Amino acid sequence: MEEPFVVSARKYRPQTFETVVGQQHITTTLKNAIKNNHLAQAFLFCGPRGVGKTTCARILAKTINCFNLTAETEACDKCDSCTSFNSGQSLNVFELDAASNNSVEDIRNLIDQVRFAPQLGSHKVYIIDEVHMLSSAAFNAFLKTLEEPPKHAIFILATTEKHKIIPTILSRCQIFDFNRIKLDDISNHLGYIAKKEGITAEDEALRIIAQKADGGLRDACSMFDQMVSFGGNTLTYKTVIENLHVLDYDYYFKITDALNTQNTSTVLLTFNEILDSGFDGHHFIAGLGEHIRNLLVCKDAATIQLLEVSENVKQKYLQQAQSCSTQFLLKSLGIINRCDTSYKTAKNQRLQVEIALLQISYLNAASIDAEKKKIVQNQA
């Protein structure tokens, strides 16, 4: 019988601190706290979705109850505590989803459980996900227990909206802010999954998925699964941009060359082709702004590292940056920014973008005319 499909986000969910992606500042601190026996009794994990808050909470819960910690302060995965945790039968870890259990009664039930000491291991860990969803009364009922919990109890609160949590709760917790995961880290992790699953994936295809995920590893894994469902065991850049509705880099390179050489017919025809492909004008102008910003970044060797693209595309940017003046790029960004902010209120949105493109295409012509005037005045 064929094994049921498990989504990549679950199948490759980190099981140790070492395998957590892009949150080294958090995992190192937690490992040191366990190693030195300096564990707080209440933690608050904050950050955007899909960056590892609940994953780190589970790893922490598993590690502090492990009987045979490794030299790297990781759970052994072999003792009774670890095996019961891995099979989902641990009596020492309680997870509560505050989005659906946000009443005073739910918190009172939790507080009643807190009094009982653990049967196996040293700590009972209470993970409360989406804690900002608790009602005001539930927060207040929780306060005293959070301030003076029994020695065996540890609370790990996770939230995407830290500003919604009352200050009295914040003051009782050690706060850990999770970062958005870097593009390279997501791309490398997707490459690891592809290798494990026997999928051939182009680096540029994985980078596009990582960009679209906007710092969330779970979103990246979901998109990766979607692309594999469509393209089979081969992921190409072309397949990914078609299915994720991403505008090809080549369009931006082509239109920037045309803008730089005052080739207005190519500019307008290329923009029309982009609209015919089903892309929104706002999506295009925002992407063009990002492209011009990348060209500016290439103007200085010290800032090239800010370019988050593959080596192949980086060479294209470097080449195009040499043919565009810094003044042209800066003035272009100004025009694009004005178009971006006024796009939604414009009645004729297509015309709004076309005017911006035409203004950019005549920037060089205007500067050449100004230079000619200066020369004539100097000769006179």
C-alpha positions in Angstrom: 0.0 0.0 0.0 1.3 3.4 -1.0 2.2 5.8 1.8 0.0 8.8 2.2 1.4 12.1 1.0 2.7 14.4 3.8 3.3 18.1 2.9 6.9 19.2 3.0 6.3 21.7 5.8 5.4 18.8 8.1 7.6 16.1 6.7 10.8 18.2 7.0 9.8 20.1 10.1 13.0 20.6 12.2 13.3 18.2 15.1 16.4 19.7 16.8 17.7 23.2 17.4 20.5 22.5 14.9 18.0 22.0 12.1 15.9 25.1 12.7 16.3 27.4 9.7 17.4 31.0 10.0 16.9 31.6 13.8 20.4 30.9 15.2 20.1 33.9 17.6 17.1 32.1 19.3 18.3 28.5 19.2 21.8 29.5 20.6 20.2 31.4 23.5 17.8 28.5 24.3 20.5 25.9 24.2 22.7 28.0 26.6 19.8 28.5 29.0 19.2 24.7 29.1 23.0 24.0 29.4 23.5 26.5 32.3 20.1 25.7 33.9 18.9 29.3 33.5 15.5 28.5 32.1 12.8 31.1 32.5 9.3 29.9 33.4 7.6 32.0 30.8 8.7 32.6 27.2 7.0 34.7 24.5 7.9 33.8 20.9 6.9 36.7 18.5 7.3 36.9 14.7 5.6 36.6 11.4 3.9 33.3 10.3 5.9 30.3 9.2 9.3 31.3 10.8 9.5 28.6 13.4 7.8 29.8 16.6 5.8 26.7 17.4 8.6 24.4 16.0 11.1 26.0 18.5 8.5 25.7 21.3 8.1 22.0 20.7 11.9 21.4 20.4 12.4 23.3 23.7 9.7 21.2 25.4 11.3 18.0 24.1 14.9 19.0 25.0 14.3 20.1 28.6 12.7 16.8 29.4 15.3 14.6 27.7 17.2 12.2 30.1 20.4 12.0 28.0 21.2 15.4 26.4 23.9 15.3 23.8 27.1 17.3 24.1 25.5 19.9 21.7 22.6 20.3 24.1 20.2 18.5 21.8 17.5 15.8 22.7 18.8 12.3 22.3 15.7 11.0 20.5 16.1 7.6 22.3 15.0 8.0 25.9 11.5 7.3 27.1 10.7 11.0 27.3 11.8 11.6 23.7 10.1 8.6 22.2 6.8 9.5 23.9 7.1 13.0 22.6 7.9 11.9 19.0 4.8 9.6 19.0 2.6 12.4 20.3 1.8 10.6 23.6 3.9 12.8 26.0 1.9 13.8 29.1 4.4 16.6 29.9 3.6 18.8 26.9 0.2 20.5 26.5 -0.7 22.6 23.4 -3.5 25.0 23.4 -4.7 26.9 20.4 -5.9 30.3 21.8 -7.7 31.1 18.5 -10.4 28.5 19.4 -9.9 28.2 23.1 -9.9 31.8 24.2 -12.4 31.9 27.1 -11.9 32.2 30.9 -13.1 28.6 31.3 -10.3 27.3 28.9 -7.6 29.1 30.9 -9.1 27.9 34.2 -8.9 24.3 33.0 -5.3 24.9 32.0 -4.5 26.4 35.5 -6.1 23.4 37.2 -3.7 21.1 35.3 -0.6 23.2 36.1 -0.7 22.1 39.8 0.1 18.5 39.1 3.8 17.5 38.9 5.1 15.6 35.8 5.1 11.8 35.9 8.0 11.5 33.6 10.8 14.0 33.2 11.4 17.3 35.1 9.0 19.8 33.6 5.5 20.2 32.3 5.5 22.5 29.3 2.4 24.5 28.2 2.5 25.9 24.6 -0.2 28.5 23.9 -0.4 29.3 20.2 -1.9 32.6 18.9 -1.9 33.9 22.5 -3.1 37.3 21.4 -6.5 35.8 20.6 -7.2 35.3 24.4 -10.0 37.4 25.7 -9.2 40.2 28.2 -10.8 38.2 31.0 -8.8 35.1 30.0 -5.6 37.1 30.1 -6.4 38.4 33.6 -7.2 34.9 34.8 -3.9 33.7 33.5 -1.8 36.5 35.1 -1.2 35.1 38.6 -0.3 31.7 37.4 2.1 33.2 34.9 3.8 35.3 37.6 4.1 32.5 40.2 3.9 29.1 38.5 5.0 25.9 40.2 8.7 25.0 39.7 7.9 22.2 37.2 5.7 24.4 34.9 7.1 26.3 31.9 4.8 28.4 29.6 5.7 29.1 26.0 3.4 31.7 24.4 3.5 32.2 20.6 2.0 35.1 18.7 2.2 36.9 15.3 0.8 40.1 16.9 2.8 41.1 19.9 1.2 44.6 20.1 -2.1 42.9 21.1 -0.7 41.4 24.3 -1.3 43.3 27.5 1.9 44.8 29.1 1.3 42.9 32.3 1.7 39.6 30.4 4.8 40.9 28.5 6.5 41.9 31.7 6.3 38.3 33.0 7.9 36.7 29.9 11.3 36.4 28.3 10.6 37.8 24.9 12.2 36.3 21.7 11.7 38.0 18.4 11.9 35.7 15.4 13.3 37.1 12.1 11.8 36.7 8.7 14.0 34.0 7.2 16.6 35.1 4.7 16.1 34.3 1.0 19.3 32.3 0.8 18.3 30.2 3.9 14.9 29.4 2.4 16.4 28.6 -1.0 19.0 26.3 0.5 16.3 24.5 2.6 14.1 24.0 -0.5 17.2 22.6 -2.3 17.7 20.1 0.6 14.1 19.0 0.3 14.3 18.6 -3.5 17.5 16.5 -3.1 15.8 14.3 -0.5 12.7 13.8 -2.7 14.7 13.1 -5.8 13.5 16.3 -7.6 15.7 18.2 -10.1 15.3 21.9 -9.4 16.9 24.9 -11.0 18.5 27.3 -8.4 16.7 30.2 -10.0 13.3 28.4 -9.6 13.9 27.9 -5.9 15.0 31.5 -5.4 11.7 32.7 -7.0 9.7 30.5 -4.6 11.8 31.9 -1.7 11.2 35.5 -2.9 7.4 34.9 -3.2 7.3 33.4 0.3 8.4 36.7 1.8 10.4 35.3 4.7 8.0 32.4 5.7 9.4 28.9 5.4 6.0 27.2 5.7 4.7 29.3 2.7 7.8 28.4 0.7 7.3 24.7 1.4 3.6 24.9 0.4 4.5 26.7 -2.9 7.3 24.1 -3.5 4.7 21.2 -3.1 2.3 23.1 -5.5 5.1 23.4 -8.1 6.0 19.8 -7.8 2.4 18.8 -8.3 2.3 20.8 -11.5 5.8 20.1 -13.0 6.5 16.6 -11.7 10.1 15.8 -10.7 11.6 18.7 -12.6 11.3 22.3 -11.4 12.3 25.0 -13.9 12.4 28.7 -13.6 9.9 29.0 -16.5 7.4 26.7 -14.8 7.6 28.5 -11.5 7.1 32.0 -12.9 4.2 30.9 -15.0 2.4 29.2 -12.0 3.3 31.7 -9.3 2.3 34.6 -11.6 5.8 36.2 -11.4 7.0 38.6 -14.1 10.1 37.3 -15.9 13.4 39.2 -15.2 13.9 39.5 -18.9 10.9 41.9 -19.3 12.6 44.3 -16.9 16.0 44.1 -18.6 14.4 44.7 -22.0 12.2 47.6 -20.9 15.1 49.3 -19.0 17.3 49.1 -22.1 14.5 50.6 -24.2 14.0 53.4 -21.6 17.7 54.2 -21.5 17.9 54.6 -25.3 14.6 56.5 -25.7 13.1 53.6 -27.7 9.5 54.5 -26.8 7.8 52.2 -29.2 9.6 49.1 -27.6 8.7 50.5 -24.2 5.0 50.8 -24.9 4.8 47.5 -26.9 6.6 45.6 -24.1 4.2 47.1 -21.5 1.2 46.0 -23.6 2.6 42.5 -23.9 2.9 42.4 -20.1 -0.7 43.5 -19.7 -1.8 40.9 -22.3 0.0 38.2 -20.3 -2.5 38.9 -17.4 -0.2 41.0 -15.2 -1.5 44.1 -13.3 0.0 47.5 -14.1 0.7 48.1 -10.4 2.5 44.8 -10.1 4.6 45.8 -13.1 5.5 49.3 -11.8 6.4 47.9 -8.3 8.6 45.3 -10.0 10.3 48.0 -12.2 11.1 50.0 -9.1 12.8 46.9 -7.6 14.7 46.4 -10.8 16.0 50.0 -10.9 16.9 49.7 -7.2 18.9 46.6 -8.0 20.8 48.5 -10.8 21.6 51.3 -8.4 22.9 48.7 -5.9 25.3 47.4 -8.7 26.8 50.8 -9.1 29.0 50.3 -6.0 31.1 47.2 -5.4 30.4 47.5 -1.6 26.6 47.2 -2.1 26.5 44.4 -4.6 26.0 41.9 -1.7 22.5 43.4 -1.2 21.4 41.9 -4.5 19.3 38.8 -3.7 19.5 37.0 -7.1 21.4 34.1 -8.6 25.0 34.5 -10.0 23.7 34.3 -13.6 21.1 37.1 -13.1 23.7 39.2 -11.1 25.9 39.3 -14.1 23.0 40.7 -16.2 22.4 43.4 -13.6 26.1 44.4 -13.5 26.2 44.6 -17.3 23.1 46.8 -17.5 24.2 49.0 -14.6 27.3 50.0 -16.6 25.1 51.4 -19.4 22.8 53.4 -17.2 23.9 56.6 -15.4 23.3 57.0 -11.7 21.4 60.2 -12.4 19.1 58.4 -14.8 18.4 55.6 -12.3 17.7 58.0 -9.4 15.3 60.2 -11.4 13.6 57.0 -12.7 13.0 55.9 -9.1 11.4 59.2 -8.3 9.0 58.9 -11.2 8.2 55.3 -10.5 7.6 56.1 -6.8 5.1 58.8 -7.7 3.3 56.5 -10.1 3.2 53.7 -7.5 1.6 56.0 -4.9 -1.0 57.6 -7.2 -1.8 54.3 -9.1 -4.8 53.3 -7.0 -6.6 56.7 -7.2 -6.0 57.1 -11.0 -9.1 56.7 -13.2 -7.1 55.5 -16.2 -4.4 53.3 -14.5 -2.9 52.1 -17.7 -2.3 55.7 -18.9 -0.8 56.5 -15.5 1.9 53.8 -16.0 2.5 54.8 -19.7 3.0 58.5 -18.7 5.6 57.4 -16.1 7.4 55.2 -18.7 7.5 58.0 -21.3 8.8 60.5 -18.7 11.6 58.1 -17.8 12.4 57.4 -21.5 13.0 61.1 -22.1 15.2 61.7 -19.0 18.4 61.1 -21.0 17.2 63.3 -23.8 16.5 66.1 -21.4 20.0 65.8 -19.9 21.6 65.8 -23.3 19.7 68.9 -24.3 20.8 70.6 -21.1 24.4 69.7 -21.8 24.1 71.1 -25.3 22.7 74.4 -24.0 25.6 74.7 -21.5 28.1 74.2 -24.3 26.4 76.8 -26.5 26.3 79.3 -23.6 30.0 78.7 -22.8 31.0 79.2 -26.5 29.0 82.4 -26.6 
